[in-house]
Amino acid sequence: MVSFSGDGTDSNGSWSKRLAQVGVELTKGQERFVDVLAASFDASFERLFGEGRIVPYLETSLELAIRLGQDEYAFLLGDEGQTSASDHGEHLLTIDVASIDQAHLVDSFVAILGRFGYFPEVTLHPLLTLERDSELNIVDAYRTGTKEASGRVESYIHFDVKANPTELELEALNSAFEDLFHF
């Protein structure tokens, strides 16, 4: 069992150091992003997610944060459109989203999933305040609402959906999600 503290560390050390151990190279700003993101959660994170899925979640969130420096939004549907078997032998569709914080974004994604007959089993939605340099690289990260937070508020959303969509359904979901950002 992993136990979390409020500074992005767990009983095994900081999450950014654990990513480095599996070969992920991080800048100081990216290290801070990973550790602040992990600090947004407590032990329930591990129970919901399983320790083996925490590192991939953090890697995906970091990838989206880097892309968000170049675009207004970024999202990944499944593993490049593929579903993967969950621990219980069911197919699990994952959806990860990053954007400058917008009202009702989670509700909008859930509504689209509902139109397809899908409903999230797990939803994670931390808000982080990121400082970015003039090239929009991550310089520092804070929990939104803390006294030292300055920068722009960014939304990092993750959904787990028990589903095994066809390629056609994946394309339709992808298109519907894209439409959310082009209103």
C-alpha distance (Angstrom), angle and dihedral (degrees) to the residues before:
residue distance angle dihedral
M1 . . .
V2 3.79 . .
S3 3.77 118.0 .
F4 3.80 118.8 -156.5
S5 3.77 131.3 -147.4
G6 3.78 125.7 -161.8
D7 3.81 95.2 -102.9
G8 3.79 101.6 66.8
T9 3.78 95.3 -91.5
D10 3.75 130.2 115.3
S11 3.77 133.5 -169.7
N12 3.83 87.5 -75.0
G13 3.85 97.1 50.5
S14 3.81 132.9 -95.6
W15 3.77 118.3 -18.1
S16 3.81 91.5 -131.4
K17 3.82 89.2 57.8
R18 3.82 89.6 49.7
L19 3.81 90.0 52.9
A20 3.80 89.1 50.2
Q21 3.81 88.8 52.7
V22 3.81 89.7 58.9
G23 3.81 91.6 50.2
V24 3.81 103.0 -92.9
E25 3.81 109.8 141.4
L26 3.79 112.6 -147.1
T27 3.78 135.2 -172.2
K28 3.82 116.7 -136.3
G29 3.81 90.0 -100.2
Q30 3.80 91.4 50.7
E31 3.82 90.7 48.7
R32 3.78 88.6 53.4
F33 3.83 91.0 48.2
V34 3.82 92.5 52.9
D35 3.80 93.7 46.0
V36 3.82 94.3 46.6
L37 3.82 90.9 46.4
A38 3.80 90.7 51.4
A39 3.81 90.0 46.5
S40 3.82 88.1 59.2
F41 3.78 87.9 74.0
D42 3.75 137.1 59.5
A43 3.80 133.3 -157.8
S44 3.83 90.4 -62.3
F45 3.82 86.9 70.4
E46 3.80 90.3 65.5
R47 3.81 92.6 44.9
L48 3.81 92.5 50.9
F49 3.75 96.1 40.8
G50 3.78 107.8 27.4
E51 3.78 118.8 -125.6
G52 3.81 92.5 -97.7
R53 3.81 91.2 62.8
I54 3.80 98.5 47.5
V55 3.81 96.4 79.0
P56 3.85 93.4 48.8
Y57 3.83 89.3 47.8
L58 3.81 91.2 52.1
E59 3.82 91.3 45.9
T60 3.82 91.5 50.4
S61 3.82 92.2 47.0
L62 3.80 90.1 50.0
E63 3.82 91.0 49.6
L64 3.81 89.5 51.9
A65 3.83 91.5 47.0
I66 3.80 89.7 53.8
R67 3.83 91.0 48.2
L68 3.82 89.6 47.0
G69 3.78 87.4 62.4
Q70 3.82 87.5 65.1
D71 3.82 101.2 33.8
E72 3.80 138.8 34.0
Y73 3.79 91.5 -115.9
A74 3.78 141.2 3.8
F75 3.77 132.8 -167.4
L76 3.78 139.7 173.7
L77 3.77 123.1 -152.8
G78 3.80 112.0 -153.6
D79 3.77 115.7 -46.2
E80 3.79 96.7 -34.3
G81 3.78 88.6 -43.0
Q82 3.78 96.5 -40.7
T83 3.78 127.5 116.1
S84 3.76 121.6 -137.5
A85 3.77 130.5 -150.9
S86 3.79 113.1 -101.3
D87 3.79 124.4 -140.2
H88 3.81 89.9 -89.5
G89 3.80 97.0 53.9
E90 3.81 92.7 -102.1
H91 3.77 123.2 121.6
L92 3.75 114.7 -103.4
L93 3.78 122.8 -156.7
T94 3.80 112.7 -161.4
I95 3.77 125.0 -159.8
D96 3.78 121.6 -170.2
V97 3.80 122.7 -174.2
A98 3.79 134.8 -177.5
S99 3.77 124.8 -177.1
I100 3.74 143.6 141.4
D101 3.79 99.6 -79.3
Q102 3.80 113.4 -82.8
A103 3.77 129.3 178.6
H104 3.81 115.9 -106.8
L105 3.81 96.1 10.0
V106 3.81 94.0 130.2
D107 3.81 90.9 46.7
S108 3.79 90.7 50.0
F109 3.82 93.0 52.4
V110 3.82 91.2 46.3
A111 3.83 90.4 49.9
I112 3.81 91.5 52.7
L113 3.80 91.2 48.2
G114 3.82 88.7 49.7
R115 3.81 91.1 54.6
F116 3.80 86.3 60.5
G117 3.80 92.5 46.2
Y118 3.81 93.4 -106.5
F119 3.79 126.3 127.9
P120 3.82 126.8 -172.3
E121 3.78 117.0 -108.5
V122 3.81 91.4 -168.2
T123 3.79 128.9 22.2
L124 3.80 123.0 -175.2
H125 3.80 119.4 -175.8
P126 3.78 117.1 170.2
L127 3.80 118.7 171.0
L128 3.78 114.9 -146.5
T129 3.78 130.5 -174.8
L130 3.79 108.9 -137.1
E131 3.77 128.4 -165.8
R132 3.77 110.3 -149.1
D133 3.79 129.7 -174.0
S134 3.81 124.6 -124.9
E135 3.82 89.2 -80.3
L136 3.84 89.6 50.4
N137 3.81 94.4 -112.8
I138 3.80 114.1 148.8
V139 3.79 110.8 -96.4
D140 3.80 100.1 167.3
A141 3.79 140.9 -12.9
Y142 3.79 134.4 -149.4
R143 3.75 138.3 -179.7
T144 3.79 105.1 -97.2
G145 3.78 111.5 -105.7
T146 3.79 96.9 28.9
K147 3.77 118.2 128.8
E148 3.80 94.9 -113.8
A149 3.82 95.4 47.1
S150 3.79 114.4 120.7
G151 3.77 127.0 156.6
R152 3.76 132.6 54.9
V153 3.79 124.5 -33.5
E154 3.78 112.0 -119.4
S155 3.77 127.4 -169.5
Y156 3.82 121.5 -139.3
I157 3.81 113.0 -169.7
H158 3.80 129.8 -178.1
F159 3.80 127.3 -175.9
D160 3.80 128.9 -172.3
V161 3.80 111.1 -159.8
K162 3.79 123.9 -177.7
A163 3.77 97.8 -133.7
N164 3.76 142.8 121.1
P165 3.81 103.2 -155.5
T166 3.78 123.0 -172.5
E167 3.80 119.6 -116.1
L168 3.82 88.2 -102.2
E169 3.83 91.1 53.2
L170 3.81 90.7 48.1
E171 3.80 90.3 52.7
A172 3.82 90.8 48.4
L173 3.83 91.7 48.2
N174 3.79 90.8 48.1
S175 3.80 91.0 50.4
A176 3.82 92.9 47.4
F177 3.82 90.9 49.7
E178 3.83 90.9 49.0
D179 3.81 89.2 52.0
L180 3.83 89.9 58.8
F181 3.77 90.1 68.1
H182 3.80 95.8 45.5
F183 3.79 101.3 61.7
